[in-house]
Amino acid sequence: MREWFTPLIVCFAVAAAAQDVGMGRRQGSGKRFEEPYTLNVQTPHVKWANPLPGGPIKLLAVPSVSEGRTLVELMQRLSLDVTSVTIDSAFDRNKWTMCFGRDYGARAERGDLSLIYSYLEQELASAKHFDTVLLQLNHGWEALTPKSREALLKRVREGAGLVLLRPMENELSPLAPAAAPAPPSRPYNEVEPPSAPAGEWKRVAEHYITRGIPVETFPFEYLEEYAYRPAPGATVLIESAAGRPIAATTSFGKGRIVAFGFQNHGLSWRMPMSAKGFVSDLQWEYYYAMLLRALIYTAGREPQVRFVPSHWRLKTADGVVKRSGTGRPPKSLGTIPGLYFLEQQSASDFEISAIKLGALDRVEQLQSDAGVIREAQTVNVTWSAEKPARVELTDGFGRVIARSQGANSTALKAGRPLTHSGFIVVTAGTGSARLPVQFAASSREWSDYEVIMPWYGPGSYQPWIPALDEQFRQFGLTTLARPDRNFKVIASAGLHDTFGVYAYRNQKYVARKNAYAETKDKKYLTRDVVLQSPDFERNLRRDLEKNLKPLAPLHPLAYYLADESSLTSYTDPFDVDWSPETLAAFRLWLQKEYSSLDALNASWETSFTRWGDVVPMTTEEVQKHGNFAPWTDHRVFMEQDFVRVLGRARDMVREVDPGALASISGTQVPTAHNGCNWYEIDQRMDYLQPYSGGNQDEMHHLFRPGIKLTGFTGYGSTGAAAHEQQWRRLFYGHTGASIFWHYTILNPDLSFSEQGRALSQAFGRIQRGIGRVFMNSRVLEDGVAIHFSMASIRGAWITDGRIRPGVGNVMGSSQAYADLFKRRGAWARQLESDGIQFRFLATPQIENGELDKFKVLILPYSIALSDREARAIEAFAERGGTVYIDEQTGRMDERGHWRKPQLWQGERKGFVRRAVGKIELKAQFEAPRGALVTVRQFGSSRLVGVLPEETARVKAPRTRKVTYDLLRGCKAAAEVGASAESPALFIERDTQIARLSIDSALNLQLVDEKGAPVDRSVVRAEVFDPAGNLVRHYSSNVDVVDGRGKFEISFALNDAAGNWKVRARDVISGLTAEQVVRR
């Protein structure tokens, strides 16, 4: 990773995590970490007071990160001049957003929100004029600095307005909690007043804020309340059916104050996700209208003239305009029964009235026999209604995939859903009802480049979620973690605490480690979860079935078992596990390793008389002992046990869902203690969401060719570094990318952050077919291997390793290990720089004869080699292979016994003792110095990729073949420009691609200049509706094999009639073809 931070820091600093774990005070650059709120992303809205007579209101707003979009919703509707300070209720959302590079994470810290609250102090204490302040007090009144509170009092006293959400007791607020809020468990946690039972609201005072707002029609079944009491002198505007105040106003000096007592999510209602489909956008529209009237009132800008409407609209309850006109509306607006809303506006004011016409027909007792619905499944639906009904099955895109009619019952045959969630909708006369349903994926084939994001927001239902999801799609996201968001699904097994220790949940781990350091009592040398516990497998199965069984019918793309797995905590050294169960299993393992107790004693230089007395040695003990075998054997056993249980978890996942892919994420650098033997783990996992540290990109893709890889990305990277990481990983076999979370790729207003812009550009190129070309290719290796030796990792560490109290990382615990790590990385960088196609080769591969396929073997700090390895390496050299060794090579055997003498000390055929440097092997492709090069076979073509560190000119292959520029989709020039953001990608073919065609059945044909079928390519097919709009959910990449490919569109019953256009483009040659499909 060529970013501002070194690979060393990325791998071992706990802040580099797939899920937020970074602790410790960070110092940033001193710049202000706040992004402006813009109108770049528009959503449907009514301009209630935009423009506003007299010009914009000058507003100081304090939205949250996760729902900062609410501020934009207000800006669309009301003319505002906004200054913002974004403060979220959660520390992690405050911390990892709106700051990148060296500033990443410096915006806030766990338990320390002082920086962002200082921003608020700066604004309140500044000389800026604000007409009013919009403030949510999610951390309580006391979270404001004394200077902020003093400045706010002064501003209001002098005439500024104030609108409070989640008000706390203070001299400004017209509402106070009915009982003192419970103190937060941690300083950064939310402060919440006591909850109160939810109920209907009613207006209890005539006031500008509530006049013309249909409060009584708000979605009370999805709203929650806090228990408040009115402050002395306050005027209650809205109260619940139980008489609790929901909204109140008061004055302080010259200033006006309004407070709202509903449970909030930042500036919005807090609403469960189950509200989707049942709370209309119109109800949110009127919530925003109420909030903006509060802003107008507190700013002293309410109109002083009598309201005379200039235009009006009559809308149904779901927002459809039925009638509209100018001037005053007619007295009679219709006769069709239903709930309607009359919106009237003038240049300076507006009013909204609820109108109920007659009684709606009733649809009740809607039920279905379907659980999770599969394509082509028959779904039986029943309901109760007096009139015949139309019944539709819709997916999350609103596509109708089945339709029928009936009287109280019918059967639907499901078409192809493109999402995991949807509804059965029954309409009988003027009445309707809907039932949420879920869909199984029609296919879980992983054939293209997936962009996955397990952690995202918002935390409550918002009407702008469709706009957020559209931004996700434009970014390139394909997969999220919940089935309600119209993407593919990756599901979590939730085993993070089983297979590792998160930094922010490490209290028990740290306590044991510190207790051992103080007492040396080995009872503390154990894990939170003992892998050999009699209950381990039962608990593992229970957790997997609990977490996965409800999701398995959906056919998720994959499951991830755990994040940042480790026997210890990340790379922290600790001699676990000495629990009785583990020691008993360890003794049984030893009895298979050694022919007798005498053999073990001889190896360990011990004198045990019974197997039941055998115990390993700790780091301190074995370093004094001088023979490392009693410690090494224990580490090997623990490592194998860790690999075993990960494989067992994978098997259990398949028992729950036979077609599933099992993954782990946030992969750690291999150490002597954490169990991360990636060669062995890769054989047992179907899929990894890895970090890159410790040469993992270079390792995984060829340890198990075909394994799915989507490395975690985002974090603090921007610009060229963000681009470069995606291309680098693509070169190393990644089949997608995993995004840490959405608060780094999008600003709170939903516009792309600088990171989001960079990554969306990279993914936009890769996902338009290039990624699929890479996925269908294989590396053309040069026969060069770097040794991957867990025995050497153990052997290096134990020579000088130290275990200290608290949690650290391996690099600070052993200089020898650090040297091994650096030397291995230096060799990888050297080979990369020289354009050599290499791989890592693990001890079992060497022992099993795989060196026969290679020309060069590099042994970087390979201090520990087994006798089988040594014999295989010697035979390899005798056959003409070249072995690069250094001063550490072969000083020990695999158990940590010192070899006397050290292996290969004198001159020997095939062995070259030297430091890191260029090897005697010519690369397949000559590229600029320092560039990363990949050479691959794609069908009968050769694919060459060149990713330079800096902008460079790259010469196309010198060949008689036809060379294409894959990045640009055209014939390659003799020389192309390349950079970390734009690699040079060449495809060499024997013949020129001459023609692409697509027929009316959407069959694709690709032929060369001789009329022969092109053996392998990828075609990008994009679909446009009759209005000319790109339809993303119908567009995709198509494999062309032996000149043919097949594209399909699963039209919905309600897709627009007319001419749909399919535009096909061969990604190699750039040739295009079009076909019109009549619907």
TORDREN-791533 format. One record per residue (C-alpha): x, y, z; residue in three letters. Coordinates in steps of 0.001 Angstrom, whole numbers, plus 500000, padded with zeros to 6 digits. Each point is the difference from the previous one (the first is absolute). Example, Ala and Ser with C-alpha at 12.3 -4.5 7.8 and 13.67 -1.06 7.14 Angstrom:
BEGIN
512300495500507800ala501370503440499340ser
END
This chain:
BEGIN
500000500000500000met501769503099498780arg498208502471502229glu501042502587502555trp500348497230502535phe502445497177499616thr498896496366499658pro501464499451503445leu497600502414501636ile497025498738498046val500574496443501045cys500555500457503675phe498297503168501166ala496684499011501472val498368502948498289ala500294498215496661ala496898497902500425ala497014498723498100ala497857501071502899gln500813503004502110asp502655499136502538val502422502914500007gly500752501237503490met502470502530501261gly500110503745499572arg500878501109496472arg501362503360499034gln498847501267496632gly501302502729497733ser498058502738501741gly497578500528497096lys496302500010500718arg498418496653499221phe496600501034498739glu498507499808496514glu497505502516498611pro496387498959499540tyr499144500308496323thr497012499481497732leu501997497733497680asn497729497024500680val496351500930499497gln496982498154501358thr496282500639499347pro498848502971502041his497633502953500210val501523503475500084lys497866501194502897trp502072503103500660ala502711499995497391asn500409502797499095pro499125501664503281leu498943503635499958pro502787502062501517gly502721497570498981gly501512496875501587pro499928499320503722ile503509499890501434lys500041496663501798leu502534498289502263leu499032496321499772ala501305497023501955val498964496864498079pro501383496513500542ser502286498114497650val497589497143499348ser496969502174499207glu501647503264499044gly497988499692496823arg497015501372501976thr501668503400499921leu500078499831496185val496335499032499991glu499317503254501856leu502286501958497664met498019498763496989gln496764501278501525arg501074503185501797leu502410502718498924ser502921499585502401leu503545501294500343asp501492497126501986val502978499680502291thr500329496424501253ser501723498101502769val499342496286499607thr499829498039503263ile498761496429500070asp498739498052502973ser502562497221499325ala503723500554500508phe501044497887497018asp497832501897497538arg501492503232501349asn503523498641499748lys500240498267496631trp498441502527497683thr500932503216498203met503733499572500665cys502562498060497985phe503697499318499600gly501972500869503113arg496860501539501449asp498021496754499788tyr498335499402503342gly501087503347501456ala496513501517499898arg498837498345503205ala501064497280502358glu498383497490502227arg499127501872503168gly501346503253498563asp497650502052497843leu501653503231501049ser501262500904496542leu496609499990498295ile498344501706502970tyr502731502632499753ser498794500664496449tyr496577500811501433leu501589502255502586glu501907501833497268gln496798500698498090glu497904500997503005leu502704502283501374ala500834501512496614ser498878503348498625ala497862498305497340lys496339500920499962his497522497139500265phe496267500531499797asp499393496699501728thr501774496839501208val498837496423499334leu501501497840502724leu499604496336500940gln501268499150503488leu500730496311499590asn502871500165502498his498145502242502416gly500198503691500889trp503213499501501943glu501771498744496874ala500047503603498806leu503043501790501310thr499387502680502655pro500995502612497452lys497501498540497496ser497184500081502525arg500840503561500978glu500181501107496361ala496699498298499165leu498259501709502926leu501395503311498851lys498907499514496396arg496446499045500966val499738502756502550arg500940502474497256glu497442498653497550gly501281496875498267ala497565497092499799gly500563496442501181leu498393496710498924val500828497052502271leu499665496279499363leu500377497699502981arg499988503020502347pro501538499770503438met499202502045503081glu501620503418499806asn498904503599500206glu499257500186496284leu497920496894499324ser496199500027500171pro500088496233500642leu501842498056502690ala500246496245500513pro497304498730502355ala502759498177501887ala503736500427499970ala501597498113497084pro502164497061500948ala503674500952499789pro501726498447496960pro502118496923500603ser502825501685498095arg500644503706499436pro499391499736496257tyr496663498164500261asn496613501551499440glu498039501595502807val496334499083499766glu497052501249502014pro497648497297501265pro497833498452497304ser496235500306499991ala497320497849498344pro499295501180496479ala496575501302499035gly498162502411497774glu500832503703500055trp497730502984499956lys500412503742499678arg499081501794503211val500843503619499165ala499525502188496965glu503456500892498757his501842500770496779tyr502136496841500359ile497086497585500106thr497467501992498000arg499549498276496683gly501961496875501030ile497871496808500133pro501591498795503222val497099497636500744glu500873497909496903thr503639499356500869phe501024496281500096pro499687499555503758phe500260496209499879glu503612500459498864tyr500928502954502214leu501367499910503513glu499918502566502764glu502062501178502919tyr498322500921503277ala500196503776500402tyr498358502649502107arg499523503630498964pro502344502527501548ala498424502888501929pro498604502581497593gly500130497694496984ala497152499692497515thr499272496445498943val499123499759496316leu499648496230499539ile499343497348502583glu499454496261499986ser496711498275500748ala501324499466503518ala500568503722500411gly503783499978499683arg501502502990498174pro501438499248496558ile500762503573498914ala500165503220501975ala501235503542499655thr501266502704502303thr502078503146499876ser503253501072501612phe500856503670499812gly499277500969496424lys500382496464498662gly497415497349499186arg500539496340500811ile498203496873498789val500626496497501316ala498806496625498695phe499618496978502274gly499667497076497590phe502776497442499882gln502407501241497381asn502682498713497699his502068503142499614gly497651502586498525leu497391497475498909ser497431497673501472trp501438496758501329arg498098497378498066met500489496219499659pro500921498554496635met496714498086500071ser498346503302499070ala501179499501496423lys496964499710497773gly497601501116502721phe501096503580500725val499605502127496913ser502467502625498862asp497122502463500320leu499958499536503771gln503681500808500060trp499348502994497764glu497670501415502628tyr502501499268502779tyr502569502072498110tyr497364502690499521ala499418500130503759met503725500207500696leu500589502781497500leu497074501967501458arg501776499727503359ala503118501454498381leu498037502810498373ile498239500818503277tyr503128499988502188thr501764502159497401ala497127502518500275gly499202499619496327arg496390498787500081glu497762501958497578pro498122502988501335gln497267499986497358val496833497946499771arg500450496756498110phe498517500092496511val500980496975497903pro501315500475496482ser499943496327499058his498894496657501428trp500394496237499596arg497825497113501116leu502052496894500761lys499136496451500938thr501444498533503180ala502905498573498003asp500827503353498394gly498369499713496576val498664503368498774val496347499502499048lys499080503620499319arg501721503365500044ser499268503599499168gly500634503666500712thr498356502305502504gly497700498462502603arg498965496361499554pro496354499204499186pro497737499002502840lys499403496586498496ser503206498085499336leu498655496575499122gly497765497145501006thr502297496965499948ile500407498824503612pro503430500283501494gly502423502083502037leu501256503018498063tyr502241502950500753phe499340503486498715leu503202502016499636glu499552503737499573gln502855502430499443gln500640503685499584ser503236501883499521ala500474500265503764ser498050497201501651asp498381496604499618phe497369497829501633glu499319496282499827ile496608498513500862ser498970496376500350ala496706499159498278ile498143496754500536lys497428499183497340leu497677497181500925gly501143496634501254ala502684497982498286leu499348496424499016asp501694497666502437arg502557497322499241val500780497933503072glu501654496785501152gln502500499996497126leu502084496843500183gln502258497872497825ser501219496421500272asp503424500978498672ala503050500346502152gly502880501190497833val498734500073496424ile501981498395497184arg499757500744496314glu497157497991498380ala498569499094503423gln496225499953500409thr498930502363502770val496541499595501494asn498491503204501357val496855500472502112thr498271503105501326trp496590501278501021ser498225502677497937ala496500500665498761glu501122500661496426lys502144498012497550pro503643500966500171ala503049500394497843arg503060498306501534val503561500834499045glu503373498690501075leu502669502712499819thr503717499973500679asp501961502815501655gly500383501882496713phe496223500186499731gly500036497456497174arg496774498006499811val501102496384499538ile496613498347500406ala496404501181499721arg496634498405500523ser496419500719501002gln497630498326502383gly497419500175502725ala501737499454503332asn502573497580498585ser502217499449496998thr503258498412498916ala502991501834498546leu502887498501498057lys503093502037500799ala502083501388497194gly503654500878500481arg500608502336502955pro503067502216499818leu500028500800503722thr499591498107503250his497005501974501294ser496641501087498674gly496271499931500612phe496789498233499197ile497541502803499274val496242499392499995val497704502736498670thr496239499641500341ala497948503015498962gly501380503025501844thr501728497881502625gly503378498317499965ser502351498043502232ala503550498835499654arg502021497164501460leu503821500084500130pro501670497003498366val503512498815499351gln501509498433496900phe502724497457499425ala502731501011497592ala499317498424496617ser503718499438499654ser502878500197502455arg502640499503497345glu503041502210500591trp501030500735496443ser500831503706500132asp501754502613502091tyr497992500533503200glu500283503076502216val498823499167503500ile499236502197502997met499033498302503271pro499627503171502120trp497843502899498922tyr497088502201501018gly497731501615500771pro498994498495503310gly496311500757499568ser497567500119497110tyr500341503152497899gln498151501058496835pro503296500766498270trp501306496419500217ile499237499464496270pro502247502982499197ala502698498568502253leu499728496626498300asp500226501631496586glu503246501634501142gln501169496572501126phe499243498611496537arg501765502841498239gln502966499333502283phe500014496381498877gly498584498212503025leu498351496683499245thr499614498381503412thr498852501145503449leu499300498190503252ala496198500296500254arg497339498674497617pro497863503170500158asp502309502201497922arg499627498605496425asn503539498655499708phe501506496559500204lys500527498842503575val503031498920501963ile498963498697503395ala501961500003503240ser500295496917502164ala500954502282502887gly502901497884501262leu502426502892500510his500403499303503727asp500445496274499355thr502911500359497644phe501612503212501198gly500034502927502406val498954503424498772tyr502009502872501452ala496889501655501380tyr498851496757501664arg503351498856501349asn499547500723503696gln500003496339501103lys502939499187497739tyr502047502899501356val499093499106503595ala501240496422499541arg503161501125498275lys500801502543502674asn499208497501502745ala502410497515498463tyr502722502633499698ala499598500785503671glu499558496487501449thr501428497587497378lys497044497779500848asp499309497957496877lys496284499837500683lys499893503400498309tyr501529498615496774leu496662499280498352thr497455501446497586arg496534501448500499asp498793497085497872val501903496744500518val500126498147496690leu500299496615501730gln497117500608502371ser497434497165499974pro497385502652499275asp501880501669497169phe498511498174497030glu496522499964501490arg500129503742500603asn501485500574496559leu497188498050498367arg497408501775502130arg501315503428499011asp500262499129496328leu496505498562499856glu498587502953501915lys501671502594497779asn499958498266496620leu496869497871499819lys497669502998499666pro502149501331497135leu500883496764498203ala496749499878497958pro501000503355498477leu503041498326498389his502470502701501072pro503029500603497835leu502161498937502973ala500244499841503777tyr502862501444501944tyr500748498086503146leu502093502491501911ala502008503159499696asp503667500514500931glu500420496439501230ser502944499100502190ser500874497540502743leu500996503052502026thr498967503546499099ser501188501012496531tyr503801499437500042thr500487500356503752asp502337497270501346pro498572497932502877phe500698496320500763asp496418498727499950val498525497442500593asp500772498206503274trp496438499113500968ser499632496414501297pro497973498970496942glu502605501382497618thr502930498409501825leu498212496636499949ala499490500268496235ala503589501194499574phe501290496840501737arg497967497804497661leu501425501905497050trp503543499500501331leu499449496274500220gln499377499980496260lys503010502227499339glu502448497945502072tyr500411496263499993ser500414499900503769ser500346502117503093leu503749499369499838asp500024501450496479ala498220503131501239leu502401500357502929asn502926499647497633ala498590502677497711ser499082502362502827trp502929499164502268glu497530499330502801thr499406497078502400ser496247499421500165phe499060496583501349thr496323500034499017arg498181501455497010trp497539501518502414gly502772502149501476asp501153501478496697val499574503754499737val501517502424497515pro502258502883500922met499236503683499890thr502097502479498067thr502066500934503044glu500483496393501054glu501032498717496604val502416502854499357gln501768499111503243lys499812496315499069his501813500646496689gly498102497273498143asn496899501567498447phe498120496769499223ala497773499992503171pro498659503405498954trp500010499410496231thr497956496806500190asp497356501827502024his499849502827497482arg499703497515497117val497174498187501779phe498130503239500702met500436501112496424glu498685496703498669gln497107500138502441asp499106503503498821phe500062498846496381val497916496959500981arg497195501968501641val499845502504497138leu499597497084497622gly497388498474502280arg498064503246499990ala500140500032496185arg498627496445499938asp497170500944502350met499092502934497773val499617497560497126arg497818497769502148glu497685502948500563val500225501217496379asp501595497456497625pro500641502545497246gly501676502563502233ala503384501663499852leu501625500417503427ala502396502858500648ser502050501728502637ile500851503673499808ser502693502349501256gly502764497416499646thr503017500526502222gln503720499762499319val501265496482500844pro501866499863503306thr501240497369502412ala496967500453502241his496928501001498016asn499452496773498047gly499809501746496622cys501597497355497832asn498537501244496751trp501034497073497865tyr498046497611502202glu497059502338500635ile499659500771496296asp499462496302499308gln497005500037502337arg498332503300499166met498011500720496855asp500479503725500149tyr502053502625501845leu499523503699500635gln503678500603500736pro502255502830500952tyr503130500407497887ser502577500077502798gly502839497522500159gly499930499234496242asn496528498525500226gln498974501230496551asp502886498035498530glu499263496930502118met496298499230499883his499235499929496286his502450497201499227leu499925498165503330phe496600498913498767arg499314501010496383pro496359500887499528gly499359501116503582ile497725503049500136lys501782503103501292leu498542503428500759thr502603501931501955gly498794502615502443phe500606503498498763thr499069503597500660gly501139501110503452tyr502178503082499536gly500919499563496338ser499156502484497258thr501160500949496531gly502689497965498279ala500547497785503056ala496341498917500003ala500149499240496272his503298498187500238glu498873497608502695gln497060498758497927gln502093499407496899trp502789498393501996arg497571497593501605arg498382499238496649leu503451499064498699phe500306497679503004tyr496781498148499361gly497421501940502002his496472499393498752thr498557503127501575gly500503502431502848ala498583500444503494ser499321503525501200ile500493500777503681phe496827502070500209trp497960502662498325his501034502947502153tyr503370500244498265thr498701499682496430ile497063502412500402leu499739503298501805asn497001500479502283pro498133501794497196asp500392496787497887leu502458501563497539ser503176498043499284phe502906500727502317ser503458500333498491glu500472496323500747gln496638499140498481gly500859501859496806arg503300498152499621ala498642496530500733leu496902500458497854ser502237500895497061gln502141496899500537ala497021497692500435phe498240501584497043gly502828498871497734arg500480496574501542ile496305499107500108gln499333500840496357arg501604496708498986gly503692500299500836ile499534498256503344gly498239497119498294arg502820499637497494val502456499692502884phe497748497524501825met499949497788496901asn503787500048499624ser502877498234501734arg503499501136500907val502839499001497693leu502624499392502673glu503741500372499539asp500793497060502248gly501151502134502948val498892499303503574ala500535501713503350ile500001497710502987his497049500317502417phe501104498347503196ser497961500040503194met502872498079501606ala502321502908499193ser497475502514501331ile499974498074503267arg503745499447499950gly500825503650499393ala497636501292502675trp501073497655502778ile503677500948499705thr499380503427501527asp496224500412500421gly498539501623503098arg496448499904501346ile499032503160501832arg496905501077501929pro497184501651498087gly499354499625496292val502763500692497514gly500969498676496611asn502538497524498859val502363502510498413met500839501564503312gly500517496658501709ser502766498421497889ser502717501549497886gln500657496661498330ala496379499672498922tyr500046503593498751ala503107499196497949asp498311496936498499leu496917502055499170phe502045502738498352lys502230497614498074arg497082497990498630arg498275503218498954gly503180501342498426ala500338496913497814trp496361500310498905ala500521503654499104arg503190499161498123gln498282497377497870leu497084502331499387glu502371502746498963ser501712497632497567asp496695498899498476gly500404496392501144ile496842497861500338gln500592498254503321phe498081498297502747arg500434499033503625phe500628496314500600leu499179498517503401ala501845497280501894thr497429497239499243pro500206500815496296gln503771499656499999ile499855496801502050glu497464498563497524asn502142500544496919gly498616503205498498glu503491501432499476leu500117497944496799asp497963502785498342lys502472502774500848phe503346501421498930lys500815502276502935val499329499705503741leu500656502894502363ile500446499282503719leu499697503373501802pro500978499567503660tyr498927496331499748ser501574499223503342ile498036496788500560ala499778497247497394leu498807496431500406ser502172497123498846asp497440499243497270arg500174503574498790glu503790499940500040ala500126496814497931arg497473501352497495ala501960503239499658ile503285498181499538glu498460497797497297ala498582503109498334phe503456501592499892ala501553496809498650glu497458500033497151arg501158503490499020gly497822502193502138gly501394503118501646thr499555500545503740val500620503444501502tyr500938499754503691ile501253502348502708asp501869499781503307glu496895498739501827gln499084497154497664thr499668496602501659gly501300500825503477arg497182497952501572met497734497110499173asp496228500404500039glu499777499337503763arg502490502707500855gly503031497778500617his503232501754499073trp501692498258497107arg503678499272500401lys501262500807497530pro497640502451498306gln498759498807496625leu501917500788496801trp502934501895501447gln502540499382497291gly499950500326496247glu497312497799498547arg498496499532496567lys496927502140499446gly500227501927503301phe500651503738499905val500613501792503298arg499205503678499588arg497868502932501093ala496811501112498283val500644500905496377gly499253499304496381lys499924496317499106ile501407498443496857glu496734499623498121leu498570502065497155lys496450501269500465ala497349499127497424gln499234503687499436phe502271502999500204glu498314502742502053ala501123503244501643pro502130499411503079arg497933499556503150gly496746499217498216ala497859497070501087leu499531497642497059val497571497155499524thr500172497596497067val496988497767499489arg498408497534497619gln496506501007498861phe498689497331497698gly502577499847497201ser500981503634500619ser502648501443502261arg499024502704502479leu502718502341501263val499342502562502723gly502460502709501060val499331502124503101leu502751502606500451pro500645501835503236glu500126503308498148glu498789501274496656thr501912498227497244ala499925499084496320arg499635496279499428val500918498388496703lys497521497516498599ala501263496421499554pro502332499629497056arg498254497275498107thr498536499124496627arg496716499346501706lys497110502449500263val500255501962503242thr497028501648501667tyr499838502620502714asp497587498399502480leu499661503103502165leu498790502103497087arg498405497250497907gly501826500551496759cys503134499012498118lys503054500891502003ala502293502814498990ala503710499236499879ala500294501714503353glu497336500850502562val499936502214503059gly499584498253503346ala499919500916503668ser498930498651503364ala496466501075499048glu500033498653496438ser502053496880499336pro501060498893496560ala497983496905499063leu500867498151496816phe498288497042498330ile502053498185497340glu498019497970497469arg500926498025496910asp497260501681497978thr498060503237499960gln496489500068501450ile497825501113497099ala496292499917500793arg497593499942502947leu496308499306499408ser496911499519502152ile496771498503498665asp496389500491501077ser500290497141502501ala503009501798501495leu502490497390498860asn503465501512499632leu502511499030497324gln503628501124499808leu502225499046497065val503490500869498814asp501232501325496681glu499906496492498515lys496409499444501081gly501113497560502689ala498448500169503483pro501976501916502616val500852497376502585asp499673502226503074arg498820503514500779ser497599501984502171val497181502207498725val498450502810502008arg496245500150499349ala498116503092501150glu496229500327499918val498079503237499389phe496273500417500563asp497693501641497430pro500756503412501536ala503726499473499444gly500905499443503655asn502714497501500886leu498467497146501999val502806498799502239arg498248496930501360his499597498547496499tyr503537500830498790ser502881497565500458ser503146498429498568asn499763496894497837val502636497343499360asp500712499254496359val501289496448499524val500780498645496534asp498474503076498451gly496631499824501737arg498325501531503033gly496469500296501313lys498431503091501553phe496631499981501752glu497563502580501311ile497473498838502567ser497344502595499296phe497433500754502669ala496279500185499320leu499980503735500679asn503095500930498007asp499247502767497533ala498584498974496647ala501951501054496951gly503426499579498453asn502749498967502392trp503552500284498715lys502860497613500757val503430501459499306arg502786497392499936ala503718500776500063arg502875497552499745asp502332501070502803val503155498953498153ile499482501533496557ser497400502642500830gly497737498756497183leu496331500735500631thr496612498710498904ala496441500947500855glu496678498237500040gln496506501291500673val497705497877502110val496312500775499704arg498051499662503221arg
END
